Amino acid sequence: MTASLKIGYIGLGDIGAPMAERIAAAGWPLTVWNRTPEKMQPLLDAGADAASSPAEIAEMCDIIFTCLGSVSAMHDVTTGERGLLRASPNKARLLVDNSTVPPADATDIASRLADASIHYVDAPVSGGAIGARAGTLAVMVGGEQQDVELAKPVLQSFASKITHLGPIGSGQAMKACNQVLNFGTMAALAEAVTLGRRYGLAPNMIVDAVAGGFAESNISREFGRSITADDTSPIRLLVETLDDYYQGTLRRKLAGNLDILMKDLAMALDMARARGVPLPVISHFDSVFRMIQHLET
């Protein structure tokens, strides 16, 4: 560990908060900021310092991590009136973005930061809140080799897999591919569950039967775990929503609550259209959830 480095974390949502907690637990000096101040308290109780704005974090920290829910939030944190670029003096050397944003936006943000001599790495993650808490996230990284190496010791506090894929934007391109695989697997699992019901097979029987075979996946394992635990994990919710749809029922209670999902789907589809790539399975998945998202409640 480079003990002299001070770390900042911005965005303490369901995934960002446990990532920040693991950074602090690994011994890094940590300063946090969140738009909703109450979400900072568990980190403060664990010994982190609080900043009053992204600009103040840039005045205090060498490496800053972000995990935000939208492109607009990312632009606001970097270039807004209290953003990182407003810091004076600016101590930040590197911004590592764990958010999911289009590659073009990653490149644009990197260019703006470069004008202030702040380097940038796009490092979206996969594994959800469960992986963040366990420190087993997969991180898909784009950026210059020296910047990735600087970030890696901190990334290792919450990730078991770090893959450097190429220049800035490569991590976000890989995250889109990752989401295509995730959403496609969930769609296929939902269809299998619906088909199985017609032949007397319960969902937990299906995931148990495929365990150890080619059809098993992290998606199926998490779906089965959630059924056994009787909790409402995001994967179980999405698979069962599709299953209901295939049986002629729409989950109206989800209307207006699928913003993160729709953002990731839209990003993958926009990227595919830009390069002339057909994504028929993901287009279907997107259409179903877009319909549910905009149902009148």
C-alpha positions in Angstrom: 0.0 0.0 0.0 1.2 3.5 -0.8 0.4 4.9 2.7 0.7 8.5 1.6 -2.2 8.3 -0.8 -5.6 9.7 0.4 -8.7 8.2 -1.2 -12.0 9.9 -1.9 -15.3 8.2 -2.6 -18.4 9.9 -4.2 -21.7 8.1 -4.5 -22.8 5.9 -1.6 -25.6 3.9 -3.1 -26.3 0.2 -2.8 -23.0 -0.7 -4.5 -20.9 2.4 -3.8 -21.4 2.3 0.0 -20.0 -1.3 0.5 -17.2 -0.6 -1.9 -16.2 2.5 0.1 -16.6 0.4 3.3 -14.1 -2.1 2.0 -11.6 0.6 1.0 -11.8 2.0 4.6 -11.5 -1.5 6.1 -8.3 -2.1 4.0 -6.7 0.8 5.8 -6.8 3.5 3.2 -7.4 7.1 4.5 -10.9 7.8 3.2 -13.0 10.9 2.6 -16.6 10.6 1.4 -19.3 12.7 -0.2 -22.8 11.9 -1.1 -25.7 14.0 -2.4 -27.8 12.6 0.4 -25.7 13.4 3.5 -27.3 10.7 5.7 -25.8 8.0 3.6 -22.3 9.1 4.7 -22.9 8.3 8.4 -22.0 4.6 8.4 -18.7 5.5 6.8 -18.1 8.3 9.2 -18.8 6.0 12.1 -16.1 3.6 10.6 -13.6 6.4 10.6 -13.9 8.1 7.3 -13.9 11.9 6.9 -16.7 13.9 5.3 -16.4 16.4 2.5 -18.9 19.2 1.9 -18.7 18.8 -1.9 -16.9 17.0 -4.7 -14.6 20.0 -5.0 -13.5 19.7 -1.4 -12.8 16.0 -1.9 -10.5 17.0 -4.8 -8.7 19.4 -2.5 -8.2 16.6 0.1 -7.6 13.4 -1.9 -5.1 12.0 -4.4 -7.4 9.3 -5.9 -11.1 9.8 -6.2 -13.6 7.0 -6.9 -17.1 7.6 -8.1 -20.2 5.3 -8.3 -23.1 7.3 -9.6 -26.5 6.4 -11.1 -26.5 8.5 -14.2 -24.4 10.3 -16.8 -25.8 13.7 -15.7 -24.8 13.0 -12.1 -21.3 12.1 -13.3 -21.0 15.4 -15.3 -22.3 17.4 -12.3 -19.8 15.8 -10.0 -16.9 16.6 -12.3 -17.8 19.9 -14.0 -20.7 21.2 -11.9 -20.6 24.4 -9.8 -19.3 22.3 -6.8 -17.6 19.7 -9.0 -14.1 18.3 -8.9 -12.8 20.9 -11.4 -13.8 23.7 -9.1 -11.3 22.7 -6.5 -8.6 25.2 -5.6 -6.0 24.0 -5.0 -6.7 20.7 -6.7 -4.8 17.8 -5.2 -6.5 15.0 -7.2 -4.2 13.0 -9.4 -6.7 10.3 -10.7 -10.4 9.8 -11.0 -11.6 6.2 -11.1 -15.2 5.9 -12.2 -17.1 2.8 -11.1 -20.3 4.1 -12.6 -21.8 2.7 -15.8 -21.8 5.4 -18.5 -21.5 5.3 -22.3 -17.9 5.1 -23.7 -18.3 8.5 -25.4 -19.1 10.2 -22.1 -16.2 8.5 -20.4 -13.9 9.9 -23.1 -15.5 13.4 -22.8 -15.1 13.4 -19.0 -11.5 12.2 -19.3 -10.7 15.1 -21.7 -12.2 17.7 -19.4 -10.3 16.3 -16.4 -7.0 16.2 -18.4 -7.2 20.0 -18.8 -6.8 20.1 -15.0 -4.0 17.5 -15.1 -6.3 14.8 -13.5 -6.0 11.4 -15.1 -9.0 9.2 -15.6 -9.8 5.4 -15.5 -13.2 4.0 -16.4 -13.7 1.0 -14.1 -17.4 -0.2 -14.0 -18.1 -3.2 -11.9 -20.2 -6.4 -12.0 -21.4 -8.5 -9.1 -24.0 -6.2 -7.5 -24.3 -5.2 -3.8 -23.6 -8.8 -2.7 -20.2 -8.8 -4.6 -19.4 -5.4 -3.3 -19.9 -6.5 0.3 -18.0 -9.7 -0.2 -15.1 -8.0 -2.1 -15.6 -10.2 -5.1 -16.6 -7.7 -7.8 -15.3 -8.0 -11.3 -13.9 -4.7 -12.5 -13.6 -3.8 -16.2 -11.0 -1.2 -16.7 -10.1 1.3 -19.4 -7.2 3.8 -19.2 -3.5 4.2 -19.4 -1.4 1.4 -17.9 0.3 3.6 -15.3 -3.1 5.0 -14.1 -4.5 1.5 -13.8 -1.5 0.4 -11.8 -1.9 3.3 -9.4 -5.6 2.5 -8.9 -5.1 -1.3 -8.7 -4.2 -1.6 -5.0 -7.4 0.2 -4.0 -9.5 -1.7 -6.5 -8.3 -4.9 -4.9 -10.0 -4.0 -1.7 -13.4 -4.7 -3.3 -12.6 -6.8 -6.4 -11.5 -10.3 -7.0 -11.1 -9.8 -10.8 -9.6 -6.7 -12.4 -9.2 -6.7 -16.2 -7.5 -4.0 -18.1 -9.1 -4.0 -21.5 -7.5 -1.0 -23.3 -7.7 2.8 -23.5 -10.3 5.0 -21.9 -13.8 3.8 -22.7 -12.9 0.1 -23.0 -14.1 -0.6 -19.5 -17.5 0.9 -20.3 -17.7 -1.0 -23.7 -17.0 -4.2 -21.8 -19.7 -3.3 -19.2 -22.2 -3.1 -22.0 -21.2 -6.6 -23.2 -21.4 -7.8 -19.6 -25.0 -6.5 -19.4 -26.0 -8.1 -22.7 -24.8 -11.4 -21.2 -26.6 -10.7 -17.9 -29.9 -9.6 -19.4 -29.9 -12.3 -22.0 -29.3 -15.0 -19.3 -32.1 -13.6 -17.2 -34.4 -13.6 -20.2 -33.6 -17.2 -21.0 -34.0 -18.3 -17.3 -37.4 -16.6 -17.2 -38.5 -18.5 -20.3 -37.2 -21.8 -18.8 -39.2 -21.1 -15.6 -42.3 -20.3 -17.5 -42.0 -23.5 -19.7 -41.2 -25.6 -16.6 -44.3 -24.4 -14.8 -46.5 -25.9 -17.6 -44.9 -29.3 -16.9 -45.1 -29.1 -13.2 -41.6 -28.0 -12.5 -41.1 -25.4 -9.7 -38.5 -22.7 -10.3 -36.2 -24.0 -7.5 -36.3 -27.4 -9.1 -35.1 -26.0 -12.4 -32.1 -24.1 -11.0 -31.2 -27.1 -8.8 -31.4 -29.5 -11.7 -29.0 -27.5 -13.9 -26.4 -27.0 -11.2 -23.1 -28.4 -12.4 -24.2 -28.5 -16.0 -23.6 -26.1 -18.9 -26.8 -24.2 -18.2 -25.7 -23.2 -14.7 -24.7 -19.6 -14.2 -24.2 -17.0 -11.6 -27.6 -15.7 -12.5 -29.2 -19.1 -11.9 -27.3 -19.6 -8.7 -28.4 -16.1 -7.4 -32.0 -16.8 -8.5 -32.0 -20.1 -6.6 -30.3 -18.6 -3.5 -33.0 -15.8 -3.4 -35.8 -18.3 -3.6 -34.3 -20.4 -0.8 -33.7 -17.3 1.4 -37.1 -15.9 0.3 -35.7 -12.4 -0.2 -36.2 -10.0 -3.1 -32.9 -9.8 -4.9 -32.8 -7.8 -8.1 -32.2 -10.9 -10.2 -35.1 -12.8 -8.7 -37.3 -9.7 -9.2 -36.4 -9.3 -12.8 -36.7 -13.0 -13.7 -40.1 -13.3 -11.9 -41.3 -10.1 -13.6 -40.6 -11.6 -17.0 -42.1 -15.0 -15.9 -45.3 -13.1 -14.9 -45.3 -11.3 -18.3 -45.1 -14.6 -20.2 -48.1 -15.8 -18.2 -50.1 -12.7 -19.0 -49.5 -10.6 -15.9 -47.8 -7.2 -15.6 -46.2 -6.1 -12.3 -47.6 -2.6 -12.1 -45.9 -2.0 -8.8 -42.5 -1.8 -10.6 -43.7 1.2 -12.7 -41.3 4.1 -12.3 -38.8 2.0 -10.3 -36.6 0.6 -13.1 -34.4 3.6 -13.9 -31.0 1.9 -13.4 -32.1 -1.1 -15.4 -33.4 1.0 -18.3 -30.3 3.1 -18.3 -28.0 0.1 -18.8 -30.3 -1.4 -21.4 -30.5 1.9 -23.3 -26.7 2.3 -23.2 -26.1 -1.2 -24.7 -28.7 -0.7 -27.4 -27.5 2.8 -28.3 -23.9 1.4 -28.6 -25.2 -1.5 -30.8 -27.1 0.8 -33.1 -24.1 3.1 -33.5 -22.0 0.2 -34.8 -24.9 -1.6 -36.7 -25.1 -4.5 -34.4 -28.4 -6.3 -33.9 -29.3 -7.3 -30.4 -32.8 -9.0 -30.8 -32.9 -10.7 -27.3 -31.9 -7.5 -25.5 -34.3 -5.4 -27.6 -37.1 -7.7 -26.5 -36.1 -7.5 -22.8 -35.9 -3.7 -23.1 -39.4 -3.5 -24.7 -41.0 -5.5 -21.9 -39.4 -3.5 -19.1 -40.0 -0.2 -20.8 -43.7 -1.1 -21.1 -43.8 -1.9 -17.4 -41.7 1.2 -16.4 -44.3 3.5 -18.0 -47.5 1.8 -16.8 -49.9 4.1 -15.1 -50.1 3.1 -11.4 
